[in-house]
């Protein structure tokens, strides 16, 4: 299946407030709008072993949801019936060219958020958050990633506090819950 067909047929899994699948799915792109239903997603923070830096990425400018915004390493949606860890690895491979992530760990299993409208789109996600390690630089897919860089956790902390920084809602929202959790508390 070519990538354009895959994107057109990709589905999100609708869930209850507790993150339990309802049995319903919807087309990914068409499901994101001003009244987005709660659906399953994930976020992942990729850390580099050599200097314990965090990979941050800029979403491609042509993306429908939050284009051009800087965020954590990789985000996405599991396919119906797909395990979250498998979805993280699939998207890391597709978006970042990093299909093998070491020590993948769910650090916020119950994270949930709803964004204010951004260009007519509201994100409404039950979104477990993962941390993973790598020793490789990414080879990003330009359809997904507009830019990337490694940043120290201390610099990331300051960067998020700058109100001018063009960063995703969820990255700012996740930070207070992540900063005191392993492995972030040791960075």
Beta strands, then each sheet from edge to edge (+ up, - down):
strand 1: 11-15
strand 2: 21-27
strand 3: 39-48
strand 4: 53-59
strand 5: 70-71
strand 6: 74-76
strand 7: 102-108
strand 8: 112-114
strand 9: 124-134
strand 10: 145-151
sheet 1: 1+ 2-
sheet 2: 5+ 4- 3+ 6-
sheet 3: 5+ 4- 3+ 9+ 7-
sheet 4: 5+ 4- 3+ 9+ 8-
sheet 5: 5+ 4- 10+
end
